[in-house]
Amino acid sequence: MKTGSCKWSVPLTMYNIYGMTDMGSVRTSNEDGFAVNEVVIAAGDYRADANTDFLTVVCDGMGGESSGDVASAIALKAFARAEGIAGKDDLKRLVEQTVQDDLQRHMDRHPQTKGMGTTAAGVLCRSDRMTIFHIGDSRVYRFRDGFIKPLTKDHSLVETLFDTGQISYQDKRTHPERHVLLRSLGQPQVQVEIQELPHSAEVGDLFLICTDGLTEYVTEDELEALLQEPKPLDQLAQEMVRRAKAGGGADNITVVLIKRAD
């Protein structure tokens, strides 16, 4: 396991961060990955302690033979080298311009990778204020007072069908086109969704960032019940991955947990 310590000037609020990425039970390569500040993890796990300033993101590459693993790697490297990201406007430029331009340049230079893309979902913390961002179907949840709450809504065909009343909530998990995305990095005219939470994180708040390799096989009710258990972050994340693999594990699985410790 890799470990790290995020940089800070005045140690105020402390956050514990643990993430892991796994190929799953079927695939032979990993198109997922995550980054915590300047550290990129494409395999294995990573632990860090941070104060009130950090940027954490997960990416799920798409394209298979069109280099989904390359797309996620390019995006994560762009996030990891970002500097001066203070809030919503900076995040928007980072995702829609810097990351998008890096992906487009690679596709221009390597035509065989045309059509590759990646999702992204993450948390920016600045002075204890959380900004949530995502594009695609990777997700961010907050667990507080025993209950889990989704902070993102998938940019997917089934989510649109559900919103317009064409399918039920239960249908979302089994619909044959549930993996069709309406937004992703690498597509033309990319648009990231950003939400600045109105209040600071509370002591005990836990944020879960994950790819659909987890949520495909582990329900929100199951995640909520698991997070109610008083276990260390690494054990919680490892159990989530274990359950996803036990449920089928046909996709790569990435989980990042962030907990406000004090």
N, C-alpha and C positions, 0 to 999 in steps of 0.2 A: 504493500500500500504506500502511495506517495502522500506526504504530509507537507503542510506549508503554513506560513503565518502571513496574513495580509497586513500591509503596512498601515500605520496610523501615527498621528502626532500626539494626541491626547487620548489615553484610554478611558473612554466613557462607557457607553453601552457595549456589551459584548454579545457577539453572535457566534454560534457554533455551526459549521457547515460540513456536511458529509455528502459525497456523491459517488456513484458507481455506474459503470456501463458494462453491459453483458451482451454477447452475441445472441443469446437465447438458445432454444433447444434444436433449432432446425438449420439456421443459416450458418455459412462457413466464413462470413466476413461481417464486420461491424460498420454500418453506415451511420451509427449514432456517435455522439460525443458530447462533452460539456467543457465549459471553461469557468474558472473562478479567478477573477481579475486577470493577471497575465499568464496564468497556468492553463494549458489545454490538456485534457485527458481524453485519449482515444481508446484506451483499454484499461481495465482495472478500476481502482478507486482512489479517492483523494479526500483528505481531511484538512480543514483550516479553521482557525479562529480569526474573527475579524471584528473591527469596531463598527462605527456607523457609516463607513464608506466601502462599498464593494459592488461589483457587477458580476452576476452569475447567470449563465445561459446554457440551455441544452439545444442541440440541433439534431435533426433526423433527416439524413440525406435521402434523396429520391432519384430514381433513374435506373437503378440496377446496373445493367450493362452500359448505361450512359453515365456512369461514374457518380453515383449517389454518395459514396464515401469521400470522393474528392470534393464534392460540393459542401458537405458538412465540414470537412477539414478547412477549406478556404474560408468559410464563414466564421468558424471558431477562431482562426488565427486573426481575422480582422477584429473580432470582438476583443481578443486578448491584447492586441497592441493599441487599442483605443485609449486616448488620454483626454482629460478635461471634459468627461461626460457628466454634466451637472444636473440634467433634468430632461424633461420631455422633448424639448426642441433638439438637444444634442443627440438624444437617442434616435429621434426620427431621421436626422441626417446620417447618423452612423449606419442604421439599417438600410434605409432607402437609397442612400448614395454610396457610402464607402463599401459596405458589404456587397451590395448589388453590383457595383462597378467591378469589384474584384472577381465576382462570378462571371460577369459578362466578358471581361478580358480573357479569362481562361477559356471560355467557350469560343471566343473569336480565334484564339491561338490554336485551339485543339478542337476542330469541327466535329470530331467523333463524340465529343461530350455534350454536344448541343442537346438541349432538353433536360439536362440535369437540374436539380434544385434541392432545396432543403427547407425544412420548417425551422422555426426558432421560437423559443419562449424563455423568459428570464425575469430577473428581479434586479433592479438598480436601487441601492440604498445610499442615500446621501443625508447626513445629519438626522438619522433615525426616520427619515421619510422614505416610504417605499413607492417605487414606480414599477408597474407591471407592464410587460410588453410581450406580444406574440404575433406570429403569422403562421398559419397552417393549423395542424391539429395537435401539436405539442401543447401542454397545459400548465397552468399555475393554479394551485389551491392554497387556501389558508385554513389551518386547523386552530380553532380557538374555543376554549371552554367546553371541550368534548365534542365539538361539531366541525365537520369539514365543509368548506364553502368554495365552489369554483370561482376563480377570479378572471377566467378567460372563457370564451366561447369559440368552439372550433370554426375555422373558415373552411367548411366542407359542404358537400352536396346534401348529405343527410341532415345536417343542422338546418339548412335552408328549408328542406322538406318538412322538418319538424316544426320550425317557426311558422310555416304557412299552413300547418294543420293537415298536411298530406300523409304523414306517418305518425305513429304514436311514439312515446318515449321508449317503450320496449323495442319497437322496430329499429331504433337507431343502432342497437348493438348487433343486429343480425342482417341488416339491409345489405344486399349484394354490392351496392356501390358506396359503402360506408368509408372507403379509403380514397374516394375522389375528392381532391382538394380544390378549392376555388381561389386560394391565395398561397403562394410560397415564394421564397427568395429564389431568384433565377428567372421567374416569369417576367414578362414585360409589365411595366407600370405597377411595380410592387407597392403595396400599401400595408404598413405595419399598424397594429392597433396598440395604443398606449393608454394606460390608466394610472393616474397619480392618486394613490390612496389618501383620503382626506385627513387621516390621523396617523400618528406615529405608531409603530409596532408596540404591542404590549408585552410585558414580561410573560414568557411561556408561549407566545405565538410561534407557530411552526408553519413554514412555507414549504410546499412540495412542488417541485418543477419536474416534469416527466414527459417522456415521449409516449406515443400511442402503443408501443410495445407493452407498456404497463396497463394502460386503461382498456386495452382490448380484452384483457383477461381478468382483471381485478376491478370489481365494481366500486363505486364511490362509497357504498355502505360498508363494503369490506375494508376499504382504506380507512374509513372513519373508525371502525372497530379496532383495527390494528393500531392506529395512532393513539387510541385511548390507553394502550398498554404503556406503563412507565419503563420503557426500555431506552438504551442509548441509541443515538441516531444511526450508527452503523448497523446495529441489529435490526432496527426498523426497516432500513433500506434493503438490507440483505433478505429479509423476510418478504418484502414486496417483490423482489426479483424472483425469489424462490417460488412464490405463488403464481407469478406470471408464467414461469417456465412449466410449472406443474399443470397449469390450465391449457397448455398448448405450446407457448413460447415460440410461435412461428416467426416472430419479428425480433429485432434487436430491442433491448430494454435499457433505458437510462433513467435514473432517479437521482435527484438532488434534494436534500433536506436542509433547511435553514431554520435555526431556532434562536430566538432571543433568550439569552441566558440570564440577564439581569437588567 
